[in-house]
Amino acid sequence: MGPYLHEEAFETLQNQNEFAKVINGGYFIKWACGADLSADTIEARWCTVGNTDLQH
């Protein structure tokens, strides 16, 4: 989400309480403020952050 949070449509989501109100729409995610992202948009700018070692 980082690349999108500075765009006008997503400014409200900089507030953690608003961001936490995410709704899974199946092929997209959306928020009460009207912002939404499709799976294609998310995948197009996907990047891994942090530890990716899932082995225990």
TORPA-990876 format. One record per atom (N, C-alpha, C): x, y, z. Coordinates in steps of 0.001 Angstrom, whole numbers, padded with zeros to 6 digits. Example, Ala and Ser with C-alpha at 12.3 -4.5 7.8 and 13.67 -1.06 7.14 Angstrom:
2
[[013190; -005690; 007800]]
[[012300; -004500; 007800]]
[[013200; -003300; 007800]]
[[012850; -002250; 007080]]
[[013670; -001060; 007140]]
[[012900; 000030; 007870]]
***
This chain:
56
[[000804; -001201; 000000]]
[[000000; 000000; 000000]]
[[000846; 001262; 000000]]
[[002073; 001146; 000431]]
[[002928; 002325; 000545]]
[[002929; 003227; -000676]]
[[003068; 002674; -001884]]
[[003112; 003539; -003062]]
[[001833; 004344; -003285]]
[[000722; 003906; -002725]]
[[-000562; 004556; -002975]]
[[-000962; 005566; -001904]]
[[-000437; 005432; -000696]]
[[-000910; 006249; 000422]]
[[-000702; 007743; 000250]]
[[000189; 008144; -000638]]
[[000436; 009565; -000838]]
[[-000402; 010152; -001975]]
[[-001198; 009312; -002618]]
[[-002101; 009800; -003659]]
[[-003369; 010327; -003000]]
[[-003968; 011340; -003570]]
[[-005120; 012023; -002975]]
[[-006256; 011064; -002603]]
[[-006560; 010111; -003444]]
[[-007674; 009198; -003183]]
[[-007450; 008328; -001954]]
[[-006202; 008191; -001524]]
[[-005879; 007298; -000409]]
[[-005405; 008039; 000841]]
[[-005424; 009370; 000838]]
[[-004925; 010141; 001977]]
[[-005599; 009760; 003288]]
[[-006897; 009511; 003266]]
[[-007636; 009127; 004473]]
[[-007056; 007872; 005100]]
[[-006493; 007000; 004279]]
[[-005983; 005716; 004767]]
[[-004647; 005847; 005492]]
[[-004084; 007028; 005536]]
[[-002889; 007244; 006338]]
[[-003232; 007146; 007827]]
[[-004500; 007313; 008161]]
[[-004992; 007112; 009522]]
[[-005180; 005607; 009723]]
[[-004488; 005026; 010689]]
[[-004520; 003569; 010899]]
[[-005924; 003047; 011174]]
[[-006749; 003831; 011873]]
[[-008121; 003386; 012146]]
[[-008930; 003260; 010864]]
[[-008749; 004201; 009947]]
[[-009451; 004144; 008663]]
[[-008895; 003008; 007801]]
[[-007577; 002849; 007797]]
[[-006953; 001784; 007012]]
[[-007452; 000415; 007467]]
[[-007652; 000243; 008765]]
[[-008085; -001043; 009330]]
[[-009505; -001417; 008925]]
[[-010254; -000499; 008358]]
[[-011638; -000758; 007943]]
[[-011718; -001343; 006538]]
[[-010671; -001996; 006110]]
[[-010613; -002581; 004772]]
[[-011686; -003660; 004618]]
[[-012261; -003740; 003432]]
[[-013296; -004727; 003106]]
[[-012794; -005559; 001937]]
[[-012849; -006870; 002084]]
[[-012445; -007782; 001014]]
[[-013623; -007932; 000060]]
[[-013463; -007435; -001149]]
[[-014513; -007526; -002146]]
[[-014327; -008693; -003106]]
[[-013449; -009611; -002775]]
[[-013192; -010764; -003641]]
[[-012032; -010481; -004576]]
[[-012293; -009753; -005645]]
[[-011254; -009418; -006619]]
[[-010624; -008056; -006337]]
[[-011107; -007388; -005310]]
[[-010602; -006063; -004970]]
[[-010739; -005856; -003462]]
[[-010067; -004823; -002960]]
[[-010270; -004394; -001588]]
[[-010774; -002966; -001631]]
[[-011581; -002595; -000639]]
[[-012125; -001240; -000621]]
[[-012251; -000753; 000814]]
[[-012432; 000550; 000935]]
[[-012580; 001197; 002230]]
[[-013809; 002099; 002196]]
[[-014315; 002438; 003379]]
[[-015507; 003286; 003501]]
[[-015317; 004658; 002860]]
[[-014079; 005146; 002805]]
[[-013808; 006470; 002224]]
[[-013982; 006483; 000705]]
[[-014168; 005301; 000108]]
[[-014357; 005212; -001336]]
[[-013142; 004725; -002096]]
[[-012007; 004649; -001438]]
[[-010797; 004150; -002092]]
[[-010918; 002650; -002323]]
[[-010379; 002192; -003433]]
[[-010359; 000759; -003699]]
[[-009180; 000406; -004588]]
[[-008802; -000856; -004549]]
[[-007716; -001371; -005391]]
[[-008105; -002744; -005905]]
[[-007908; -002960; -007191]]
[[-008166; -004278; -007760]]
[[-006958; -005177; -007526]]
[[-007172; -006468; -007636]]
[[-006076; -007428; -007484]]
[[-004992; -007171; -008524]]
[[-005370; -006804; -009740]]
[[-004388; -006522; -010795]]
[[-003509; -005326; -010432]]
[[-004105; -004293; -009880]]
[[-003348; -003105; -009491]]
[[-002377; -003444; -008371]]
[[-002842; -004191; -007390]]
[[-001982; -004584; -006273]]
[[-000813; -005426; -006777]]
[[-001101; -006399; -007621]]
[[-000047; -007287; -008135]]
[[000966; -006526; -008990]]
[[000508; -005532; -009730]]
[[001398; -004782; -010617]]
[[002494; -004054; -009849]]
[[002235; -003669; -008612]]
[[003230; -002919; -007831]]
[[003640; -003674; -006574]]
[[003466; -004992; -006586]]
[[003763; -005834; -005434]]
[[005252; -005840; -005128]]
[[005615; -005728; -003877]]
[[006989; -005912; -003455]]
[[006973; -006507; -002047]]
[[007962; -007321; -001752]]
[[008056; -007978; -000462]]
[[008837; -007100; 000498]]
[[008322; -006972; 001713]]
[[008972; -006165; 002736]]
[[009198; -007032; 003957]]
[[010383; -006992; 004516]]
[[010653; -007732; 005746]]
[[011116; -009150; 005490]]
[[011052; -009966; 006515]]
[[011522; -011344; 006491]]
[[010571; -012220; 005679]]
[[011071; -012868; 004661]]
[[010241; -013739; 003823]]
[[010479; -015204; 004110]]
[[011332; -015516; 005095]]
[[011632; -016896; 005460]]
[[010481; -017451; 006293]]
[[009619; -018258; 005683]]
[[008448; -018795; 006378]]
[[008702; -020144; 007008]]
[[009914; -020664; 006870]]
[[010246; -021947; 007467]]
[[010480; -021763; 008961]]
[[010077; -022751; 009734]]
[[010249; -022681; 011207]]
[[011403; -023525; 011633]]
***
